[in-house]
Structure formats: C-alpha cells, structure tokens
Amino acid sequence: FYDVGKGPGSTEGAYIDWLTIADRNKSVVEDIQRIRRHPLVPKNIPIHGFVYEVETGKLLEVPGAKEAGAAQ
C-alpha cells in the first residue's frame, strides 16, 4: 500500500495488520466447525461453506467443508 499522491492518503496503511488468511480452505473448515459447536445452532441442520472466487464469480466447494458441516 502506498499513497500515489493523487489525493488524500497516508503511508499508514503499510502498518495496518490486515488479518489476511494464509489458507482459505482451512479457514472455511475452521469457521464451519466453530459454527457447528455453537450451542444455539441446531445439530440437525447442515452448515455450508464456500470460497468466492473474485476472478470468475464462482463459488468454489471447499474440501472437507461438507463433512464438517453435515447435519447430525
């Protein structure tokens, strides 16, 4: 991130921890597992998780997500 000098801006953006995700598939599965464990989420409903691919506009199925979110 840098200020190209065409308007208001700051170099401070370089110091922000943007909390990027190192492994998006793993992150989706972990999110599904966290939702599944929540006491207010009924065990008999499936939970789904996908990755949205900006370049193509497609939803990508995440390996392991279906199993992690299966209704019990």
mmCIF file as gemmi writes it, N, C-alpha and C atoms, coordinates in Angstrom:
data_model
loop_
_atom_site.group_PDB
_atom_site.id
_atom_site.type_symbol
_atom_site.label_atom_id
_atom_site.label_alt_id
_atom_site.label_comp_id
_atom_site.label_asym_id
_atom_site.label_entity_id
_atom_site.label_seq_id
_atom_site.pdbx_PDB_ins_code
_atom_site.Cartn_x
_atom_site.Cartn_y
_atom_site.Cartn_z
_atom_site.occupancy
_atom_site.B_iso_or_equiv
_atom_site.pdbx_formal_charge
_atom_site.auth_seq_id
_atom_site.auth_asym_id
_atom_site.pdbx_PDB_model_num
ATOM 1 N N . PHE Axp A 1 ? 0.839 -1.18 0 1 0 ? 1 A 1
ATOM 2 C CA . PHE Axp A 1 ? 0 0 0 1 0 ? 1 A 1
ATOM 3 C C . PHE Axp A 1 ? 0.877 1.233 0 1 0 ? 1 A 1
ATOM 4 N N . TYR Axp A 2 ? 0.542 2.169 -0.829 1 0 ? 2 A 1
ATOM 5 C CA . TYR Axp A 2 ? 1.267 3.435 -0.805 1 0 ? 2 A 1
ATOM 6 C C . TYR Axp A 2 ? 0.378 4.533 -1.367 1 0 ? 2 A 1
ATOM 7 N N . ASP Axp A 3 ? 0.695 5.733 -1.001 1 0 ? 3 A 1
ATOM 8 C CA . ASP Axp A 3 ? -0.034 6.904 -1.475 1 0 ? 3 A 1
ATOM 9 C C . ASP Axp A 3 ? 0.588 7.332 -2.795 1 0 ? 3 A 1
ATOM 10 N N . VAL Axp A 4 ? -0.206 7.316 -3.858 1 0 ? 4 A 1
ATOM 11 C CA . VAL Axp A 4 ? 0.323 7.685 -5.171 1 0 ? 4 A 1
ATOM 12 C C . VAL Axp A 4 ? 0.309 9.187 -5.39 1 0 ? 4 A 1
ATOM 13 N N . GLY Axp A 5 ? -0.136 9.939 -4.398 1 0 ? 5 A 1
ATOM 14 C CA . GLY Axp A 5 ? -0.089 11.386 -4.468 1 0 ? 5 A 1
ATOM 15 C C . GLY Axp A 5 ? -1.19 12.028 -5.29 1 0 ? 5 A 1
ATOM 16 N N . LYS Axp A 6 ? -2.279 11.305 -5.526 1 0 ? 6 A 1
ATOM 17 C CA . LYS Axp A 6 ? -3.371 11.857 -6.329 1 0 ? 6 A 1
ATOM 18 C C . LYS Axp A 6 ? -4.567 12.255 -5.473 1 0 ? 6 A 1
ATOM 19 N N . GLY Axp A 7 ? -4.383 12.374 -4.219 1 0 ? 7 A 1
ATOM 20 C CA . GLY Axp A 7 ? -5.494 12.743 -3.356 1 0 ? 7 A 1
ATOM 21 C C . GLY Axp A 7 ? -5.121 12.533 -1.913 1 0 ? 7 A 1
ATOM 22 N N . PRO Axp A 8 ? -6.094 12.669 -1.032 1 0 ? 8 A 1
ATOM 23 C CA . PRO Axp A 8 ? -5.78 12.454 0.374 1 0 ? 8 A 1
ATOM 24 C C . PRO Axp A 8 ? -5.343 11.008 0.575 1 0 ? 8 A 1
ATOM 25 N N . GLY Axp A 9 ? -4.396 10.819 1.375 1 0 ? 9 A 1
ATOM 26 C CA . GLY Axp A 9 ? -3.897 9.478 1.616 1 0 ? 9 A 1
ATOM 27 C C . GLY Axp A 9 ? -2.835 9.491 2.685 1 0 ? 9 A 1
ATOM 28 N N . SER Axp A 10 ? -2.331 8.341 2.979 1 0 ? 10 A 1
ATOM 29 C CA . SER Axp A 10 ? -1.34 8.213 4.03 1 0 ? 10 A 1
ATOM 30 C C . SER Axp A 10 ? -0.534 6.952 3.811 1 0 ? 10 A 1
ATOM 31 N N . THR Axp A 11 ? 0.689 6.956 4.261 1 0 ? 11 A 1
ATOM 32 C CA . THR Axp A 11 ? 1.512 5.752 4.225 1 0 ? 11 A 1
ATOM 33 C C . THR Axp A 11 ? 1.194 4.835 5.397 1 0 ? 11 A 1
ATOM 34 N N . GLU Axp A 12 ? 0.32 5.276 6.288 1 0 ? 12 A 1
ATOM 35 C CA . GLU Axp A 12 ? -0.009 4.492 7.479 1 0 ? 12 A 1
ATOM 36 C C . GLU Axp A 12 ? -0.628 3.14 7.141 1 0 ? 12 A 1
ATOM 37 N N . GLY Axp A 13 ? -1.214 3.012 5.954 1 0 ? 13 A 1
ATOM 38 C CA . GLY Axp A 13 ? -1.809 1.736 5.55 1 0 ? 13 A 1
ATOM 39 C C . GLY Axp A 13 ? -0.798 0.605 5.531 1 0 ? 13 A 1
ATOM 40 N N . ALA Axp A 14 ? 0.458 0.928 5.363 1 0 ? 14 A 1
ATOM 41 C CA . ALA Axp A 14 ? 1.503 -0.09 5.352 1 0 ? 14 A 1
ATOM 42 C C . ALA Axp A 14 ? 1.694 -0.721 6.723 1 0 ? 14 A 1
ATOM 43 N N . TYR Axp A 15 ? 1.207 -0.09 7.762 1 0 ? 15 A 1
ATOM 44 C CA . TYR Axp A 15 ? 1.425 -0.573 9.126 1 0 ? 15 A 1
ATOM 45 C C . TYR Axp A 15 ? 0.196 -1.248 9.724 1 0 ? 15 A 1
ATOM 46 N N . ILE Axp A 16 ? -0.852 -1.374 8.95 1 0 ? 16 A 1
ATOM 47 C CA . ILE Axp A 16 ? -2.078 -1.997 9.451 1 0 ? 16 A 1
ATOM 48 C C . ILE Axp A 16 ? -1.977 -3.507 9.294 1 0 ? 16 A 1
ATOM 49 N N . ASP Axp A 17 ? -2.354 -4.235 10.341 1 0 ? 17 A 1
ATOM 50 C CA . ASP Axp A 17 ? -2.434 -5.687 10.258 1 0 ? 17 A 1
ATOM 51 C C . ASP Axp A 17 ? -3.779 -6.012 9.615 1 0 ? 17 A 1
ATOM 52 N N . TRP Axp A 18 ? -3.759 -6.351 8.336 1 0 ? 18 A 1
ATOM 53 C CA . TRP Axp A 18 ? -4.993 -6.562 7.579 1 0 ? 18 A 1
ATOM 54 C C . TRP Axp A 18 ? -5.636 -7.912 7.861 1 0 ? 18 A 1
ATOM 55 N N . LEU Axp A 19 ? -5.045 -8.716 8.723 1 0 ? 19 A 1
ATOM 56 C CA . LEU Axp A 19 ? -5.607 -10.009 9.125 1 0 ? 19 A 1
ATOM 57 C C . LEU Axp A 19 ? -5.9 -10.894 7.918 1 0 ? 19 A 1
ATOM 58 N N . THR Axp A 20 ? -4.937 -11.018 7.053 1 0 ? 20 A 1
ATOM 59 C CA . THR Axp A 20 ? -5.109 -11.852 5.871 1 0 ? 20 A 1
ATOM 60 C C . THR Axp A 20 ? -5.172 -13.323 6.263 1 0 ? 20 A 1
ATOM 61 N N . ILE Axp A 21 ? -5.717 -14.129 5.391 1 0 ? 21 A 1
ATOM 62 C CA . ILE Axp A 21 ? -5.892 -15.56 5.639 1 0 ? 21 A 1
ATOM 63 C C . ILE Axp A 21 ? -4.838 -16.313 4.833 1 0 ? 21 A 1
ATOM 64 N N . ALA Axp A 22 ? -4.037 -17.114 5.515 1 0 ? 22 A 1
ATOM 65 C CA . ALA Axp A 22 ? -2.961 -17.85 4.85 1 0 ? 22 A 1
ATOM 66 C C . ALA Axp A 22 ? -3.506 -19.022 4.033 1 0 ? 22 A 1
ATOM 67 N N . ASP Axp A 23 ? -4.484 -19.741 4.57 1 0 ? 23 A 1
ATOM 68 C CA . ASP Axp A 23 ? -5.057 -20.912 3.895 1 0 ? 23 A 1
ATOM 69 C C . ASP Axp A 23 ? -6.573 -20.767 3.909 1 0 ? 23 A 1
ATOM 70 N N . ARG Axp A 24 ? -7.132 -20.315 2.806 1 0 ? 24 A 1
ATOM 71 C CA . ARG Axp A 24 ? -8.57 -20.006 2.785 1 0 ? 24 A 1
ATOM 72 C C . ARG Axp A 24 ? -9.442 -21.234 2.988 1 0 ? 24 A 1
ATOM 73 N N . ASN Axp A 25 ? -9.052 -22.385 2.443 1 0 ? 25 A 1
ATOM 74 C CA . ASN Axp A 25 ? -9.851 -23.595 2.629 1 0 ? 25 A 1
ATOM 75 C C . ASN Axp A 25 ? -9.866 -24.031 4.087 1 0 ? 25 A 1
ATOM 76 N N . LYS Axp A 26 ? -8.704 -24.007 4.713 1 0 ? 26 A 1
ATOM 77 C CA . LYS Axp A 26 ? -8.612 -24.365 6.129 1 0 ? 26 A 1
ATOM 78 C C . LYS Axp A 26 ? -9.442 -23.402 6.969 1 0 ? 26 A 1
ATOM 79 N N . SER Axp A 27 ? -9.408 -22.138 6.632 1 0 ? 27 A 1
ATOM 80 C CA . SER Axp A 27 ? -10.167 -21.126 7.363 1 0 ? 27 A 1
ATOM 81 C C . SER Axp A 27 ? -11.669 -21.383 7.273 1 0 ? 27 A 1
ATOM 82 N N . VAL Axp A 28 ? -12.153 -21.763 6.091 1 0 ? 28 A 1
ATOM 83 C CA . VAL Axp A 28 ? -13.582 -22.056 5.918 1 0 ? 28 A 1
ATOM 84 C C . VAL Axp A 28 ? -13.984 -23.251 6.777 1 0 ? 28 A 1
ATOM 85 N N . VAL Axp A 29 ? -13.187 -24.307 6.749 1 0 ? 29 A 1
ATOM 86 C CA . VAL Axp A 29 ? -13.496 -25.502 7.552 1 0 ? 29 A 1
ATOM 87 C C . VAL Axp A 29 ? -13.491 -25.158 9.038 1 0 ? 29 A 1
ATOM 88 N N . GLU Axp A 30 ? -12.517 -24.381 9.492 1 0 ? 30 A 1
ATOM 89 C CA . GLU Axp A 30 ? -12.468 -23.976 10.901 1 0 ? 30 A 1
ATOM 90 C C . GLU Axp A 30 ? -13.687 -23.136 11.278 1 0 ? 30 A 1
ATOM 91 N N . ASP Axp A 31 ? -14.12 -22.259 10.379 1 0 ? 31 A 1
ATOM 92 C CA . ASP Axp A 31 ? -15.314 -21.45 10.644 1 0 ? 31 A 1
ATOM 93 C C . ASP Axp A 31 ? -16.551 -22.333 10.761 1 0 ? 31 A 1
ATOM 94 N N . ILE Axp A 32 ? -16.673 -23.308 9.872 1 0 ? 32 A 1
ATOM 95 C CA . ILE Axp A 32 ? -17.812 -24.231 9.924 1 0 ? 32 A 1
ATOM 96 C C . ILE Axp A 32 ? -17.793 -25.014 11.229 1 0 ? 32 A 1
ATOM 97 N N . GLN Axp A 33 ? -16.635 -25.491 11.632 1 0 ? 33 A 1
ATOM 98 C CA . GLN Axp A 33 ? -16.524 -26.239 12.889 1 0 ? 33 A 1
ATOM 99 C C . GLN Axp A 33 ? -16.913 -25.375 14.081 1 0 ? 33 A 1
ATOM 100 N N . ARG Axp A 34 ? -16.51 -24.116 14.07 1 0 ? 34 A 1
ATOM 101 C CA . ARG Axp A 34 ? -16.852 -23.199 15.158 1 0 ? 34 A 1
ATOM 102 C C . ARG Axp A 34 ? -18.366 -22.966 15.202 1 0 ? 34 A 1
ATOM 103 N N . ILE Axp A 35 ? -18.978 -22.779 14.038 1 0 ? 35 A 1
ATOM 104 C CA . ILE Axp A 35 ? -20.432 -22.6 13.981 1 0 ? 35 A 1
ATOM 105 C C . ILE Axp A 35 ? -21.129 -23.872 14.452 1 0 ? 35 A 1
ATOM 106 N N . ARG Axp A 36 ? -20.648 -25.032 14.009 1 0 ? 36 A 1
ATOM 107 C CA . ARG Axp A 36 ? -21.244 -26.319 14.384 1 0 ? 36 A 1
ATOM 108 C C . ARG Axp A 36 ? -21.217 -26.512 15.903 1 0 ? 36 A 1
ATOM 109 N N . ARG Axp A 37 ? -20.167 -26.09 16.563 1 0 ? 37 A 1
ATOM 110 C CA . ARG Axp A 37 ? -20.036 -26.273 18.022 1 0 ? 37 A 1
ATOM 111 C C . ARG Axp A 37 ? -20.89 -25.299 18.829 1 0 ? 37 A 1
ATOM 112 N N . HIS Axp A 38 ? -21.378 -24.245 18.204 1 0 ? 38 A 1
ATOM 113 C CA . HIS Axp A 38 ? -22.12 -23.231 18.956 1 0 ? 38 A 1
ATOM 114 C C . HIS Axp A 38 ? -23.416 -23.831 19.495 1 0 ? 38 A 1
ATOM 115 N N . PRO Axp A 39 ? -23.71 -23.613 20.771 1 0 ? 39 A 1
ATOM 116 C CA . PRO Axp A 39 ? -24.886 -24.237 21.387 1 0 ? 39 A 1
ATOM 117 C C . PRO Axp A 39 ? -26.226 -23.764 20.816 1 0 ? 39 A 1
ATOM 118 N N . LEU Axp A 40 ? -26.272 -22.635 20.158 1 0 ? 40 A 1
ATOM 119 C CA . LEU Axp A 40 ? -27.543 -22.141 19.614 1 0 ? 40 A 1
ATOM 120 C C . LEU Axp A 40 ? -27.81 -22.608 18.181 1 0 ? 40 A 1
ATOM 121 N N . VAL Axp A 41 ? -26.864 -23.338 17.592 1 0 ? 41 A 1
ATOM 122 C CA . VAL Axp A 41 ? -27.056 -23.848 16.231 1 0 ? 41 A 1
ATOM 123 C C . VAL Axp A 41 ? -27.568 -25.286 16.326 1 0 ? 41 A 1
ATOM 124 N N . PRO Axp A 42 ? -28.778 -25.545 15.821 1 0 ? 42 A 1
ATOM 125 C CA . PRO Axp A 42 ? -29.334 -26.901 15.881 1 0 ? 42 A 1
ATOM 126 C C . PRO Axp A 42 ? -28.433 -27.911 15.165 1 0 ? 42 A 1
ATOM 127 N N . LYS Axp A 43 ? -28.301 -29.081 15.759 1 0 ? 43 A 1
ATOM 128 C CA . LYS Axp A 43 ? -27.427 -30.124 15.205 1 0 ? 43 A 1
ATOM 129 C C . LYS Axp A 43 ? -28.01 -30.749 13.941 1 0 ? 43 A 1
ATOM 130 N N . ASN Axp A 44 ? -29.322 -30.59 13.733 1 0 ? 44 A 1
ATOM 131 C CA . ASN Axp A 44 ? -29.971 -31.278 12.615 1 0 ? 44 A 1
ATOM 132 C C . ASN Axp A 44 ? -30.018 -30.448 11.323 1 0 ? 44 A 1
ATOM 133 N N . ILE Axp A 45 ? -29.32 -29.322 11.282 1 0 ? 45 A 1
ATOM 134 C CA . ILE Axp A 45 ? -29.264 -28.546 10.04 1 0 ? 45 A 1
ATOM 135 C C . ILE Axp A 45 ? -27.843 -28.565 9.49 1 0 ? 45 A 1
ATOM 136 N N . PRO Axp A 46 ? -27.711 -28.692 8.171 1 0 ? 46 A 1
ATOM 137 C CA . PRO Axp A 46 ? -26.365 -28.658 7.584 1 0 ? 46 A 1
ATOM 138 C C . PRO Axp A 46 ? -25.827 -27.23 7.529 1 0 ? 46 A 1
ATOM 139 N N . ILE Axp A 47 ? -24.527 -27.116 7.629 1 0 ? 47 A 1
ATOM 140 C CA . ILE Axp A 47 ? -23.841 -25.826 7.51 1 0 ? 47 A 1
ATOM 141 C C . ILE Axp A 47 ? -22.933 -25.931 6.29 1 0 ? 47 A 1
ATOM 142 N N . HIS Axp A 48 ? -22.994 -24.939 5.437 1 0 ? 48 A 1
ATOM 143 C CA . HIS Axp A 48 ? -22.219 -24.969 4.199 1 0 ? 48 A 1
ATOM 144 C C . HIS Axp A 48 ? -21.157 -23.88 4.212 1 0 ? 48 A 1
ATOM 145 N N . GLY Axp A 49 ? -20.084 -24.117 3.492 1 0 ? 49 A 1
ATOM 146 C CA . GLY Axp A 49 ? -19.039 -23.113 3.367 1 0 ? 49 A 1
ATOM 147 C C . GLY Axp A 49 ? -18.391 -23.189 1.999 1 0 ? 49 A 1
ATOM 148 N N . PHE Axp A 50 ? -18.244 -22.053 1.377 1 0 ? 50 A 1
ATOM 149 C CA . PHE Axp A 50 ? -17.641 -21.97 0.052 1 0 ? 50 A 1
ATOM 150 C C . PHE Axp A 50 ? -16.661 -20.801 0.021 1 0 ? 50 A 1
ATOM 151 N N . VAL Axp A 51 ? -15.823 -20.797 -1 1 0 ? 51 A 1
ATOM 152 C CA . VAL Axp A 51 ? -14.93 -19.675 -1.26 1 0 ? 51 A 1
ATOM 153 C C . VAL Axp A 51 ? -15.442 -18.988 -2.519 1 0 ? 51 A 1
ATOM 154 N N . TYR Axp A 52 ? -15.579 -17.675 -2.452 1 0 ? 52 A 1
ATOM 155 C CA . TYR Axp A 52 ? -15.987 -16.903 -3.629 1 0 ? 52 A 1
ATOM 156 C C . TYR Axp A 52 ? -14.741 -16.493 -4.395 1 0 ? 52 A 1
ATOM 157 N N . GLU Axp A 53 ? -14.668 -16.914 -5.642 1 0 ? 53 A 1
ATOM 158 C CA . GLU Axp A 53 ? -13.527 -16.583 -6.49 1 0 ? 53 A 1
ATOM 159 C C . GLU Axp A 53 ? -13.854 -15.309 -7.27 1 0 ? 53 A 1
ATOM 160 N N . VAL Axp A 54 ? -13.201 -14.23 -6.901 1 0 ? 54 A 1
ATOM 161 C CA . VAL Axp A 54 ? -13.493 -12.92 -7.476 1 0 ? 54 A 1
ATOM 162 C C . VAL Axp A 54 ? -13.263 -12.905 -8.985 1 0 ? 54 A 1
ATOM 163 N N . GLU Axp A 55 ? -12.211 -13.55 -9.434 1 0 ? 55 A 1
ATOM 164 C CA . GLU Axp A 55 ? -11.856 -13.505 -10.855 1 0 ? 55 A 1
ATOM 165 C C . GLU Axp A 55 ? -12.932 -14.102 -11.761 1 0 ? 55 A 1
ATOM 166 N N . THR Axp A 56 ? -13.589 -15.17 -11.289 1 0 ? 56 A 1
ATOM 167 C CA . THR Axp A 56 ? -14.567 -15.867 -12.132 1 0 ? 56 A 1
ATOM 168 C C . THR Axp A 56 ? -16.008 -15.664 -11.676 1 0 ? 56 A 1
ATOM 169 N N . GLY Axp A 57 ? -16.196 -15.21 -10.448 1 0 ? 57 A 1
ATOM 170 C CA . GLY Axp A 57 ? -17.54 -15.069 -9.9 1 0 ? 57 A 1
ATOM 171 C C . GLY Axp A 57 ? -18.125 -16.39 -9.434 1 0 ? 57 A 1
ATOM 172 N N . LYS Axp A 58 ? -17.307 -17.42 -9.356 1 0 ? 58 A 1
ATOM 173 C CA . LYS Axp A 58 ? -17.787 -18.751 -8.969 1 0 ? 58 A 1
ATOM 174 C C . LYS Axp A 58 ? -17.647 -18.979 -7.471 1 0 ? 58 A 1
ATOM 175 N N . LEU Axp A 59 ? -18.535 -19.831 -6.95 1 0 ? 59 A 1
ATOM 176 C CA . LEU Axp A 59 ? -18.392 -20.341 -5.592 1 0 ? 59 A 1
ATOM 177 C C . LEU Axp A 59 ? -17.65 -21.661 -5.693 1 0 ? 59 A 1
ATOM 178 N N . LEU Axp A 60 ? -16.56 -21.784 -4.969 1 0 ? 60 A 1
ATOM 179 C CA . LEU Axp A 60 ? -15.748 -22.993 -5.005 1 0 ? 60 A 1
ATOM 180 C C . LEU Axp A 60 ? -16.029 -23.835 -3.775 1 0 ? 60 A 1
ATOM 181 N N . GLU Axp A 61 ? -16.319 -25.11 -4.011 1 0 ? 61 A 1
ATOM 182 C CA . GLU Axp A 61 ? -16.536 -26.021 -2.89 1 0 ? 61 A 1
ATOM 183 C C . GLU Axp A 61 ? -15.202 -26.256 -2.186 1 0 ? 61 A 1
ATOM 184 N N . VAL Axp A 62 ? -15.235 -26.251 -0.878 1 0 ? 62 A 1
ATOM 185 C CA . VAL Axp A 62 ? -14.024 -26.411 -0.076 1 0 ? 62 A 1
ATOM 186 C C . VAL Axp A 62 ? -13.912 -27.864 0.373 1 0 ? 62 A 1
ATOM 187 N N . PRO Axp A 63 ? -12.787 -28.532 0.081 1 0 ? 63 A 1
ATOM 188 C CA . PRO Axp A 63 ? -12.608 -29.907 0.538 1 0 ? 63 A 1
ATOM 189 C C . PRO Axp A 63 ? -12.741 -29.993 2.061 1 0 ? 63 A 1
ATOM 190 N N . GLY Axp A 64 ? -13.564 -30.918 2.523 1 0 ? 64 A 1
ATOM 191 C CA . GLY Axp A 64 ? -13.755 -31.117 3.958 1 0 ? 64 A 1
ATOM 192 C C . GLY Axp A 64 ? -14.866 -30.282 4.56 1 0 ? 64 A 1
ATOM 193 N N . ALA Axp A 65 ? -15.351 -29.281 3.842 1 0 ? 65 A 1
ATOM 194 C CA . ALA Axp A 65 ? -16.387 -28.398 4.395 1 0 ? 65 A 1
ATOM 195 C C . ALA Axp A 65 ? -17.721 -29.12 4.539 1 0 ? 65 A 1
ATOM 196 N N . LYS Axp A 66 ? -18.07 -29.936 3.558 1 0 ? 66 A 1
ATOM 197 C CA . LYS Axp A 66 ? -19.349 -30.656 3.6 1 0 ? 66 A 1
ATOM 198 C C . LYS Axp A 66 ? -19.39 -31.602 4.796 1 0 ? 66 A 1
ATOM 199 N N . GLU Axp A 67 ? -18.293 -32.297 5.021 1 0 ? 67 A 1
ATOM 200 C CA . GLU Axp A 67 ? -18.225 -33.231 6.151 1 0 ? 67 A 1
ATOM 201 C C . GLU Axp A 67 ? -18.269 -32.479 7.478 1 0 ? 67 A 1
ATOM 202 N N . ALA Axp A 68 ? -17.556 -31.368 7.556 1 0 ? 68 A 1
ATOM 203 C CA . ALA Axp A 68 ? -17.504 -30.587 8.798 1 0 ? 68 A 1
ATOM 204 C C . ALA Axp A 68 ? -18.864 -30.008 9.154 1 0 ? 68 A 1
ATOM 205 N N . GLY Axp A 69 ? -19.673 -29.695 8.147 1 0 ? 69 A 1
ATOM 206 C CA . GLY Axp A 69 ? -20.958 -29.062 8.402 1 0 ? 69 A 1
ATOM 207 C C . GLY Axp A 69 ? -22.157 -29.974 8.279 1 0 ? 69 A 1
ATOM 208 N N . ALA Axp A 70 ? -21.917 -31.273 8.147 1 0 ? 70 A 1
ATOM 209 C CA . ALA Axp A 70 ? -23.024 -32.215 7.968 1 0 ? 70 A 1
ATOM 210 C C . ALA Axp A 70 ? -23.965 -32.205 9.168 1 0 ? 70 A 1
ATOM 211 N N . ALA Axp A 71 ? -25.264 -32.343 8.871 1 0 ? 71 A 1
ATOM 212 C CA . ALA Axp A 71 ? -26.259 -32.447 9.941 1 0 ? 71 A 1
ATOM 213 C C . ALA Axp A 71 ? -26.005 -33.735 10.713 1 0 ? 71 A 1
ATOM 214 N N . GLN Axp A 72 ? -26.265 -33.672 12.008 1 0 ? 72 A 1
ATOM 215 C CA . GLN Axp A 72 ? -26 -34.846 12.864 1 0 ? 72 A 1
ATOM 216 C C . GLN Axp A 72 ? -27.285 -35.428 13.375 1 0 ? 72 A 1
